[in-house]
């Protein structure tokens, strides 16, 4: 009798274990990178919804991100892939969709405000002709009211997938947006009514300059795929000797270059946080980083 029942028992066990694995997979939400992760994790606290991030927190921006086979497997096992949008993931999102026709992708940038990105190199200040990039700047999370909209978009989608958690998601959204609105109100009152021009070492800092009266004079991108020519540096040097210039560098990055440029030009360096890397465990990091950035902007306003 037991021998006859054994195949049935095994089949039931396999079926139940399969359901458990599927349920586990269906509760996993993957975000593209750190800023999106911070928003999603605040919306899903006190629920069984698991939030992961595709790119490691140390990756930084995703302009040159290359998908791995592990990334594809992770996305195939996810109920939802939340991206920043506004062009940040354009380099690989097509590959993601081609790898899995059924993947559910949420572009969290819907309804946000993006700044037009005019990445001017030093040579563009000469009389030579150059092609100008007028794509939208994808670092939208550096304006608190954009993150409010992203949080709302994420919450709406999660309620559709996990309706049983809707009440908790709504409470979390209200709690998080309250903090974000306090930040946004502080930033809205900030305007630097001085003729200050910035040399920025991260193009995301346009969001911490243009809305608050600081003119972005030069953008210098320092990474393994980008180099600044001697001609470009000479152009920056010539221009920055005339007028009120500052250097805005990513906190903890390119310190030696920023210090060298500061000594050469005799202008101050201010470090800001681009919020592209940090600890996954610190769910309040966005609020802390934007409060820090606000304090730096207030310091600049006192020049």
VMD Tcl script that draws the C-alpha trace (Angstrom):
set ca {
  {0.00 0.00 0.00}
  {2.80 2.41 0.98}
  {4.69 1.57 -2.20}
  {1.61 2.42 -4.25}
  {1.16 5.76 -2.47}
  {4.85 6.74 -2.67}
  {4.76 8.08 -6.27}
  {1.67 10.13 -5.45}
  {3.30 11.56 -2.31}
  {6.45 12.45 -4.26}
  {4.39 14.11 -6.97}
  {2.52 16.22 -4.40}
  {5.80 17.25 -2.73}
  {7.29 18.28 -6.09}
  {4.16 20.22 -6.96}
  {4.15 22.05 -3.66}
  {7.85 22.84 -3.85}
  {7.35 24.18 -7.38}
  {4.57 26.43 -6.18}
  {6.75 27.70 -3.35}
  {9.60 28.56 -5.71}
  {7.22 30.30 -8.08}
  {5.67 32.29 -5.25}
  {9.14 33.27 -4.13}
  {10.09 34.40 -7.63}
  {6.86 36.33 -8.05}
  {7.60 38.43 -4.98}
  {10.99 39.63 -6.30}
  {11.17 43.11 -7.81}
  {14.38 44.14 -9.56}
  {15.38 47.79 -9.88}
  {17.94 48.99 -12.38}
  {20.29 50.73 -9.96}
  {20.73 52.45 -6.62}
  {18.51 55.57 -6.86}
  {15.54 53.52 -8.07}
  {16.22 50.89 -5.41}
  {16.04 53.52 -2.65}
  {12.60 54.64 -3.77}
  {11.22 51.12 -4.21}
  {12.55 49.84 -0.88}
  {10.81 52.68 0.96}
  {7.48 51.84 -0.69}
  {7.70 48.11 0.10}
  {8.82 48.19 3.74}
  {6.80 46.02 6.15}
  {5.73 43.71 3.29}
  {7.05 40.44 1.92}
  {7.99 42.11 -1.37}
  {11.69 41.58 -2.03}
  {13.57 44.42 -3.75}
  {16.88 43.79 -5.49}
  {19.03 45.89 -7.78}
  {20.46 44.84 -11.13}
  {23.64 46.92 -10.99}
  {25.75 46.79 -7.85}
  {25.48 49.90 -5.63}
  {29.09 50.76 -6.50}
  {28.34 50.86 -10.25}
  {27.35 54.51 -10.49}
  {25.38 55.67 -13.53}
  {24.30 53.17 -16.18}
  {25.33 55.01 -19.35}
  {27.86 52.30 -20.28}
  {26.41 49.36 -18.35}
  {26.85 45.93 -19.91}
  {24.35 43.18 -19.12}
  {25.70 39.85 -17.89}
  {24.16 36.39 -18.17}
  {23.52 36.63 -14.43}
  {21.55 39.84 -14.99}
  {19.36 38.12 -17.56}
  {18.66 35.23 -15.19}
  {17.81 37.65 -12.38}
  {15.37 39.54 -14.60}
  {13.76 36.32 -15.85}
  {13.02 35.43 -12.21}
  {11.55 38.84 -11.39}
  {7.92 39.84 -11.34}
  {8.83 43.40 -12.36}
  {11.83 45.39 -13.57}
  {11.71 49.02 -12.45}
  {13.90 51.44 -14.39}
  {14.73 55.08 -13.82}
  {13.87 55.95 -17.42}
  {14.54 59.33 -19.07}
  {17.22 57.58 -21.13}
  {19.34 56.21 -18.27}
  {18.92 52.56 -19.31}
  {18.78 53.12 -23.08}
  {22.10 51.35 -23.58}
  {20.75 47.96 -22.54}
  {16.95 48.02 -22.15}
  {16.48 46.74 -25.71}
  {18.58 43.70 -24.90}
  {16.50 43.12 -21.77}
  {13.25 43.12 -23.73}
  {14.69 40.96 -26.53}
  {15.84 38.37 -23.99}
  {12.33 37.96 -22.55}
  {9.16 39.02 -24.34}
  {7.15 38.59 -21.15}
  {9.22 40.81 -18.88}
  {7.23 43.55 -17.19}
  {9.15 46.85 -17.27}
  {8.06 49.94 -15.36}
  {9.51 53.26 -16.50}
  {9.30 55.27 -13.28}
  {10.07 58.57 -15.02}
  {6.54 59.03 -16.38}
  {5.35 62.52 -15.46}
  {8.71 63.74 -14.15}
  {10.51 66.89 -15.28}
  {13.83 66.40 -17.08}
  {16.37 69.10 -17.86}
  {17.66 69.34 -21.41}
  {21.19 68.02 -21.42}
  {23.67 70.21 -23.29}
  {26.97 68.55 -22.56}
  {29.40 71.22 -23.74}
  {33.05 70.34 -23.95}
  {35.66 73.05 -23.63}
  {36.20 73.26 -27.39}
  {32.60 74.39 -27.89}
  {33.54 77.78 -26.49}
  {35.80 78.39 -29.48}
  {34.47 79.45 -32.87}
  {34.72 75.94 -34.31}
  {31.56 74.08 -35.23}
  {30.55 71.09 -33.13}
  {27.62 68.76 -32.80}
  {25.66 69.53 -29.64}
  {23.79 66.92 -27.64}
  {20.29 68.05 -26.68}
  {19.01 64.78 -25.17}
  {17.27 64.96 -21.83}
  {19.47 64.68 -18.76}
  {18.54 61.35 -17.19}
  {19.63 62.18 -13.61}
  {16.07 63.13 -12.70}
  {16.29 61.83 -9.10}
  {18.40 64.87 -8.15}
  {15.17 66.90 -7.93}
  {12.97 65.77 -5.00}
  {9.66 66.44 -6.78}
  {10.73 63.99 -9.48}
  {11.29 61.28 -6.87}
  {7.82 61.96 -5.50}
  {6.38 61.18 -8.93}
  {8.59 58.11 -9.29}
  {7.39 56.87 -5.90}
  {3.77 57.35 -7.00}
  {4.37 55.45 -10.25}
  {6.05 52.58 -8.42}
  {3.27 52.40 -5.82}
  {0.56 52.28 -8.47}
  {2.26 49.40 -10.26}
  {2.90 47.44 -7.08}
  {-0.75 47.77 -6.07}
  {-1.70 46.18 -9.39}
  {0.67 43.24 -8.86}
  {0.10 42.73 -5.13}
  {-3.36 44.12 -4.30}
  {-3.28 42.52 -0.83}
  {-0.42 44.87 0.09}
  {-2.12 48.01 -1.23}
  {-2.87 49.51 2.17}
  {0.70 49.10 3.36}
  {2.09 50.52 0.12}
  {-0.19 53.54 0.49}
  {0.96 54.18 4.07}
  {4.60 53.86 3.01}
  {4.05 56.22 0.08}
  {2.50 58.83 2.35}
  {5.36 58.53 4.85}
  {8.06 58.80 2.19}
  {6.48 61.59 0.18}
  {6.08 63.63 3.37}
  {9.87 63.58 3.77}
  {10.36 64.29 0.07}
  {7.95 67.22 0.11}
  {9.81 68.81 3.02}
  {13.00 68.52 0.97}
  {11.32 69.86 -2.13}
  {9.94 72.89 -0.28}
  {13.43 73.74 0.98}
  {14.92 73.45 -2.51}
  {12.10 75.49 -4.04}
  {13.03 78.43 -1.80}
  {16.68 78.22 -2.79}
  {17.96 80.57 -5.48}
  {21.52 81.85 -5.79}
  {21.19 85.38 -7.17}
  {24.85 85.73 -8.10}
  {26.85 85.39 -11.30}
  {28.38 82.02 -10.48}
  {29.55 79.63 -13.17}
  {30.25 75.98 -12.45}
  {32.68 73.43 -13.84}
  {30.89 70.19 -13.06}
  {32.56 66.77 -12.93}
  {29.27 64.90 -13.13}
  {26.56 65.81 -15.65}
  {23.90 65.02 -13.08}
  {24.89 68.18 -11.24}
  {22.99 70.22 -13.82}
  {19.99 69.43 -11.60}
  {21.80 71.08 -8.68}
  {22.83 74.12 -10.71}
  {20.38 75.32 -13.36}
  {17.19 75.46 -11.23}
  {19.00 77.44 -8.54}
  {20.71 80.14 -10.59}
  {24.13 78.54 -11.15}
  {25.27 78.47 -14.76}
  {26.94 75.28 -15.96}
  {29.94 76.54 -17.93}
  {31.76 73.25 -18.51}
  {31.06 69.57 -17.98}
  {34.06 67.30 -17.52}
  {33.20 63.61 -17.43}
  {35.98 61.60 -15.82}
  {35.70 57.85 -16.35}
  {37.60 55.02 -18.00}
  {35.92 55.70 -21.35}
  {36.35 59.48 -21.38}
  {39.45 61.64 -21.38}
  {39.85 65.40 -21.32}
  {42.32 66.73 -23.87}
  {44.98 69.32 -23.14}
  {43.19 71.67 -25.52}
  {39.93 71.33 -23.60}
  {41.67 71.94 -20.26}
  {43.43 74.97 -21.72}
  {40.09 76.37 -22.86}
  {38.63 75.85 -19.40}
  {41.64 77.48 -17.80}
  {41.44 80.52 -20.06}
  {37.72 81.03 -19.45}
  {37.72 80.36 -15.71}
  {40.27 83.06 -15.02}
  {37.60 85.61 -15.83}
  {34.51 85.61 -13.65}
  {33.25 83.78 -10.59}
  {33.80 80.07 -11.15}
  {33.49 77.07 -8.88}
  {34.19 73.36 -9.31}
  {31.47 70.86 -8.39}
  {32.86 67.36 -7.88}
  {31.20 64.07 -6.87}
  {31.69 63.37 -3.19}
  {34.59 60.98 -2.72}
  {35.47 60.85 -6.42}
  {38.07 62.57 -8.60}
  {39.38 64.43 -5.56}
  {42.94 64.65 -6.88}
  {41.82 66.02 -10.25}
  {39.46 68.53 -8.62}
  {42.15 69.69 -6.20}
  {44.69 70.07 -9.02}
  {42.23 72.06 -11.15}
  {41.34 74.18 -8.12}
  {45.00 75.07 -7.52}
  {45.55 75.83 -11.21}
  {42.54 78.15 -11.44}
  {42.50 79.50 -7.92}
  {38.81 78.64 -7.47}
  {37.00 76.61 -4.78}
  {35.84 72.99 -4.98}
  {32.46 71.89 -3.65}
  {31.65 68.20 -3.30}
  {28.09 67.03 -3.89}
  {26.50 63.60 -3.72}
  {25.17 62.24 -7.06}
  {23.36 59.45 -5.14}
  {24.46 56.77 -7.59}
  {26.18 54.57 -5.03}
  {25.81 53.77 -1.36}
  {24.80 51.09 1.12}
  {21.72 49.00 0.41}
  {20.99 48.80 4.13}
  {20.59 52.57 4.54}
  {17.07 53.10 3.20}
  {17.11 56.76 4.25}
  {20.20 57.57 2.18}
  {18.38 59.62 -0.45}
  {16.98 62.01 2.17}
  {20.35 62.30 3.92}
  {22.25 62.89 0.67}
  {19.85 65.55 -0.59}
  {19.98 67.33 2.78}
  {23.76 67.32 2.44}
  {23.55 68.68 -1.13}
  {21.23 71.42 0.08}
  {23.75 72.46 2.73}
  {26.48 72.66 0.05}
  {24.29 74.83 -2.17}
  {23.62 77.12 0.79}
  {27.38 77.37 1.31}
  {27.81 78.34 -2.35}
  {25.12 81.01 -1.97}
  {27.23 82.61 0.79}
  {30.23 83.16 -1.48}
}
mol new
graphics top color blue
foreach p $ca { graphics top sphere $p radius 0.5 }
foreach p [lrange $ca 0 end-1] q [lrange $ca 1 end] { graphics top cylinder $p $q radius 0.2 }
display resetview
